[in-house]
Amino acid sequence: MTTQVPNKETTTGKSAAPLLKIEDVTVSFDGFKAINGLNFAMGGQELRVIIGPNGAGKTTFLDVITGKVQPTEGRALFKGKDIRSMPEHAIARLGIGRKFQTPRVYLNLTPRENLELSCVRTKTVWNALFSPTPKAEARTVGGLIETIGLSAKADIPAALLSHGEKQWLEIGMLVAQSPDLLLVDEPVAGLTDEETERTGELLLSLAESHGVIVIEHDMEFVRQIAQEQVTVLHEGSVLCEGSMDDIQSDPRVIKVYLGDPDAM
C-alpha cells in the first residue's frame, strides 16, 4: 500500500490555527448530558485518536462535528467558522467527511466506479457509469486505487471485496471528495491482523495531507497509529490528553478502563 495521497491541496508542516475547535460544548438529551462542557482542538495534517469507555460520548462528539446533533451549549469551529447551526450537508461541503463503522459502498459497482462517483459530488450514477471519465479525474481515481491498495481488484464488483477492503474503499471514497477533516469510527472492527496493520498505514498516510480523527477501542491499533496526542473521553468530557505512554500510565485512565496499563 503506497503512501501517496491525491489531495486538492498539499502543504508542509501543521497549521498554526486549529482546524477544529470545540468550545465548552454540552449536549443534553432529556436532562442526560451525553457531552458535558467538552473542549477540544486539533490542527490540520494531524491524526488524533479518541478513546474512552462505552457511554463516554465519542459518537455524540462526532455527531456534533458533522451537524447531526446540535449543541445545547457551546460551539464548534471548523477552519475558524462557527458550524453550530449549519445543516449536515453544508458542513460536509465545508470539508468534513465521516466514515461510519459499517462500510457504505455501492456493492454492485466496482471500486473504480465507486471512486469515480465520489469524485464529483453533483455527479449522478448515470453520468458516472455512462459518460466518459475526464482524464484528470481518471488520474485522481487511479492514484486513490493505488493508495487504498485495491489496484488488483479495481474492476470487480465491490460485493466481492473482503470487509477490510470495503473499509479501505469507503475511506478512498471520502478522500475523493477532498475533505480537510476525516472522521473515522472504529475502522478495524472485524478486520484480520494484516488488514488492521494496513488500515493503520493508510490512515497515517492520509494524516500527511488531512486532519484525521479516529474513534477506536482496539488498543493495539491505537498504539500503531497514535502520533503526538491521544484524547480520552469520559462521561462526556475530556478526561486527559497525551502520548500513548502517558495515557497508558495515567491513574485516571486505568480507573476508567478498570484495568492496568498492560491490559490496555
C-alpha positions as CSV (number, residue, x, y, z in Angstrom):
1,M,0.0,0.0,0.0
2,T,1.6,3.2,-1.1
3,T,1.6,6.4,1.0
4,Q,1.0,8.7,-2.0
5,V,-2.3,10.5,-1.3
6,P,-4.1,12.5,-4.0
7,N,-5.5,15.7,-2.5
8,K,-6.7,19.1,-3.6
9,E,-4.0,20.8,-1.6
10,T,-0.8,19.6,0.0
11,T,1.3,21.7,2.4
12,T,4.2,21.1,4.6
13,G,4.1,21.4,8.4
14,K,1.0,21.7,10.5
15,S,-1.5,24.5,10.6
16,A,-0.8,27.2,13.1
17,A,-4.5,27.7,13.7
18,P,-6.7,24.8,14.8
19,L,-8.5,23.1,12.0
20,L,-11.2,22.0,14.5
21,K,-12.0,23.6,17.8
22,I,-14.8,22.6,20.2
23,E,-15.6,25.2,22.9
24,D,-17.5,24.3,26.1
25,V,-19.9,22.1,24.2
26,T,-22.7,20.4,26.1
27,V,-25.3,18.1,24.6
28,S,-28.3,17.2,26.7
29,F,-31.0,14.6,25.9
30,D,-33.9,14.9,28.3
31,G,-31.6,16.0,31.1
32,F,-28.9,13.5,30.4
33,K,-25.6,15.1,29.3
34,A,-24.1,13.0,26.6
35,I,-21.4,15.7,26.2
36,N,-20.6,17.9,29.2
37,G,-18.6,21.1,28.8
38,L,-16.2,19.5,26.3
39,N,-13.2,21.4,25.0
40,F,-11.1,20.0,22.1
41,A,-8.7,21.3,19.4
42,M,-6.6,19.8,16.7
43,G,-4.7,21.1,13.7
44,G,-4.6,20.0,10.1
45,Q,-2.3,17.2,9.0
46,E,-2.8,15.5,12.3
47,L,-4.1,12.1,13.3
48,R,-5.9,12.2,16.6
49,V,-7.2,9.1,18.3
50,I,-10.2,9.4,20.6
51,I,-10.7,6.6,23.1
52,G,-13.0,6.1,26.1
53,P,-15.3,3.5,27.6
54,N,-18.8,2.9,26.2
55,G,-21.0,5.9,27.0
56,A,-18.1,8.3,27.1
57,G,-19.7,10.5,24.4
58,K,-17.5,9.5,21.4
59,T,-20.3,9.1,18.9
60,T,-22.1,12.2,20.1
61,F,-18.8,14.1,19.7
62,L,-18.7,13.1,16.0
63,D,-22.4,13.9,15.7
64,V,-21.7,17.5,16.9
65,I,-18.9,17.9,14.4
66,T,-21.0,16.8,11.5
67,G,-24.1,18.7,12.5
68,K,-26.2,15.6,13.2
69,V,-26.7,16.8,16.8
70,Q,-26.9,20.5,17.8
71,P,-25.0,21.5,21.0
72,T,-27.2,22.6,23.9
73,E,-24.4,24.9,24.9
74,G,-21.1,26.0,23.4
75,R,-20.0,26.0,19.8
76,A,-17.9,24.1,17.2
77,L,-15.5,25.9,14.9
78,F,-14.2,24.4,11.7
79,K,-11.5,26.4,9.9
80,G,-12.5,29.3,12.1
81,K,-16.2,29.1,11.1
82,D,-18.9,28.5,13.6
83,I,-20.8,25.4,12.4
84,R,-23.1,25.0,15.3
85,S,-26.3,25.9,13.4
86,M,-25.3,24.6,10.0
87,P,-27.1,21.7,8.4
88,E,-25.2,18.5,7.8
89,H,-24.8,18.8,4.0
90,A,-23.4,22.4,4.4
91,I,-20.8,21.1,6.9
92,A,-19.8,18.3,4.6
93,R,-19.3,20.8,1.8
94,L,-17.0,22.8,4.1
95,G,-14.7,19.9,4.1
96,I,-15.7,17.3,6.7
97,G,-16.1,13.6,5.7
98,R,-17.3,10.9,8.0
99,K,-16.9,7.2,7.8
100,F,-19.2,5.0,9.9
101,Q,-18.4,1.6,11.4
102,T,-20.2,-0.3,8.7
103,P,-18.8,0.3,5.2
104,R,-21.2,2.2,2.9
105,V,-20.2,1.4,-0.6
106,Y,-22.1,0.6,-3.8
107,L,-21.8,-3.2,-3.9
108,N,-22.9,-3.7,-7.5
109,L,-20.3,-1.2,-8.7
110,T,-16.5,-1.7,-8.9
111,P,-14.1,0.1,-6.7
112,R,-13.2,2.3,-9.7
113,E,-16.8,3.2,-10.3
114,N,-17.4,3.9,-6.6
115,L,-14.5,6.3,-6.6
116,E,-15.5,8.0,-9.9
117,L,-19.0,8.5,-8.4
118,S,-17.4,10.1,-5.3
119,C,-15.0,12.5,-7.1
120,V,-17.7,15.0,-8.1
121,R,-20.4,15.5,-5.5
122,T,-23.0,16.6,-8.1
123,K,-22.4,13.6,-10.4
124,T,-25.3,11.2,-10.9
125,V,-24.9,7.4,-11.1
126,W,-26.0,7.5,-14.8
127,N,-23.2,10.0,-15.7
128,A,-20.7,8.1,-13.6
129,L,-21.4,4.9,-15.5
130,F,-22.2,6.0,-19.0
131,S,-20.3,9.3,-19.5
132,P,-16.5,9.4,-20.3
133,T,-14.4,10.0,-17.3
134,P,-12.3,13.2,-17.6
135,K,-8.5,12.5,-17.8
136,A,-7.7,14.5,-14.6
137,E,-10.4,12.6,-12.7
138,A,-9.2,9.3,-14.0
139,R,-5.7,10.1,-12.8
140,T,-7.1,11.0,-9.3
141,V,-9.1,7.8,-9.2
142,G,-6.1,5.8,-10.3
143,G,-4.0,7.3,-7.6
144,L,-6.7,6.6,-5.0
145,I,-7.0,3.0,-6.0
146,E,-3.2,2.6,-5.5
147,T,-3.4,4.5,-2.2
148,I,-6.1,2.2,-0.8
149,G,-4.3,-0.9,-2.0
150,L,-7.0,-2.1,-4.4
151,S,-5.2,-2.0,-7.8
152,A,-5.6,-5.7,-8.3
153,K,-9.4,-5.6,-7.6
154,A,-10.3,-2.2,-9.1
155,D,-12.7,-3.6,-11.7
156,I,-14.5,-6.4,-9.8
157,P,-17.9,-5.8,-8.0
158,A,-17.3,-4.3,-4.6
159,A,-19.5,-7.0,-3.2
160,L,-16.6,-9.4,-3.7
161,L,-14.2,-7.4,-1.6
162,S,-13.3,-8.5,2.0
163,H,-14.6,-6.5,4.9
164,G,-11.3,-4.7,5.3
165,E,-11.1,-3.9,1.6
166,K,-14.6,-2.4,1.7
167,Q,-13.4,-0.2,4.6
168,W,-10.4,1.0,2.5
169,L,-12.7,1.7,-0.4
170,E,-15.1,3.8,1.7
171,I,-12.1,5.7,3.1
172,G,-11.0,6.3,-0.5
173,M,-14.5,7.5,-1.4
174,L,-14.3,10.1,1.3
175,V,-10.8,11.2,0.2
176,A,-12.1,11.6,-3.3
177,Q,-14.4,14.4,-2.1
178,S,-11.3,16.3,-1.0
179,P,-12.2,16.9,2.7
180,D,-9.9,18.7,5.1
181,L,-11.0,16.6,8.0
182,L,-11.8,12.8,8.1
183,L,-13.8,11.3,10.9
184,V,-13.3,7.6,11.1
185,D,-15.3,5.4,13.5
186,E,-13.8,2.1,14.7
187,P,-12.2,1.3,11.3
188,V,-10.7,-2.1,12.3
189,A,-13.6,-3.8,13.9
190,G,-13.8,-7.3,12.4
191,L,-10.6,-7.0,10.5
192,T,-7.8,-9.5,10.3
193,D,-4.4,-8.6,11.8
194,E,-3.0,-8.0,8.4
195,E,-5.9,-5.8,7.4
196,T,-5.7,-3.9,10.7
197,E,-2.0,-3.1,10.1
198,R,-2.7,-2.0,6.5
199,T,-5.6,0.2,7.7
200,G,-3.2,1.9,10.2
201,E,-0.7,2.6,7.4
202,L,-3.4,4.1,5.2
203,L,-4.7,6.4,8.0
204,L,-1.2,7.5,8.8
205,S,-0.5,8.3,5.2
206,L,-3.7,10.3,5.0
207,A,-2.7,12.4,8.0
208,E,0.2,13.8,5.9
209,S,-2.4,15.9,4.0
210,H,-5.6,15.8,6.1
211,G,-6.8,16.1,9.6
212,V,-7.9,12.7,10.8
213,I,-9.9,11.8,13.9
214,V,-10.2,8.1,14.7
215,I,-12.5,6.6,17.3
216,E,-11.2,3.3,18.4
217,H,-11.4,0.6,21.1
218,D,-8.5,-1.7,19.9
219,M,-5.6,-0.5,22.0
220,E,-3.0,-2.4,19.9
221,F,-4.3,-0.5,16.9
222,V,-4.2,2.8,18.8
223,R,-0.5,2.1,19.6
224,Q,0.2,1.6,15.9
225,I,-1.4,4.9,14.8
226,A,-1.2,7.2,17.8
227,Q,1.1,10.2,17.0
228,E,1.6,13.1,19.3
229,Q,-1.7,13.0,21.3
230,V,-4.4,10.7,22.3
231,T,-7.6,12.1,23.7
232,V,-9.6,10.2,26.4
233,L,-13.3,10.9,26.8
234,H,-15.2,10.0,30.0
235,E,-18.8,11.0,30.9
236,G,-18.9,13.5,28.0
237,S,-15.8,15.4,28.9
238,V,-12.1,15.2,28.1
239,L,-10.5,13.2,30.9
240,C,-6.9,13.7,29.7
241,E,-4.7,14.0,26.7
242,G,-1.2,13.0,26.0
243,S,1.1,10.5,24.3
244,M,0.1,6.8,24.4
245,D,2.7,6.2,27.1
246,D,1.3,9.0,29.2
247,I,-2.3,7.8,28.7
248,Q,-1.4,4.2,29.4
249,S,0.1,5.1,32.8
250,D,-2.4,7.7,33.9
251,P,-4.3,6.5,37.1
252,R,-7.5,8.2,35.9
253,V,-7.5,6.2,32.6
254,I,-6.6,3.0,34.4
255,K,-9.6,3.5,36.7
256,V,-11.9,4.3,33.9
257,Y,-11.0,1.2,32.0
258,L,-10.9,-0.9,35.2
259,G,-7.6,-2.5,34.3
260,D,-3.9,-1.9,34.4
261,P,-1.5,-0.4,31.7
262,D,-0.7,-3.8,30.3
263,A,-4.4,-4.6,29.8
264,M,-5.0,-1.5,27.6
